[in-house]
Amino acid sequence: MGRLEVGPGIGAARPRLVFPNVRSPRAIVLMLHGGEVQGLEPARDWEPAQALLRPLGRQIHRDAPDIGVVRLANAVRGWNEPIRSPVADAHWALMRIRQQFPGRPIGLVGHSMGGRTAFELVARPEVSALVALAPWLADGYDEHRFLSTPTLVVHGRQDLSTNARASRDLVRRINTAGGEAHYESVIGSHMLLWRASLWRHTVSDFLAEHLLSAF
């Protein structure tokens, strides 16, 4: 595990960043995990929502060693509208990444609630690519905010937690508006565990194409 940094908060409810061991990465990927609609309990590192993204992070590093993978653990488990707790954590994470790796292109990878968090950040100028895995409320976002950011959405055909049709429609709307978006329909449920190696390679190839060519 790379260097751990703890962010602002109260008690145990603090965001944590795990920085990569790559000494001079050409690009950075920020991993954003899922959670719950409501929940002020501290997010724990051993929870499935965080564990899901770790194999993907390792796959990205194997396929593209020049990409440094940064993992964010949110302060609390919930989205907590109107607070949108993980969005504040992700803004802090991006600030620290810019300070640690100035000028490097940044890709966002978010699963479920983490996908929604990524959607909130997609218009930031330092974000060069976005991957959303089974994102939550994809139909709640205006396609125009994605026009300057290549986007990949992966959704399981057996997902009963988030809406694959909404994800597919978002990709259609982005492309119709003149952006670049891709949709991957895969076998699997919300956790995307079936034949995971296939979509993980797709994700790492997409990130390498759009991040390493930008620097």
Buried (B, 14 or more C-beta within 10 A) or exposed (E): EBEEBEBEBEEEBBBBBBBBEBEEBBBBBBBBBBBBEEBEEBBEBEBEBBEBBBEBBEBBBEBBEBBBBBBBBBBBBBBBEEEBBBBBBBEBBBEBBBEBBEEBBBBBBBBBBBBBBBBBBBEBEBBBBBBBBBBBBBEEBEBEBBBEBBBBBBBBEEBEEBBBEBBBBBBEBBBEEEBBBBBBBBEBBBBBEBEBEEBBBBBBBBBBEBBBEBE
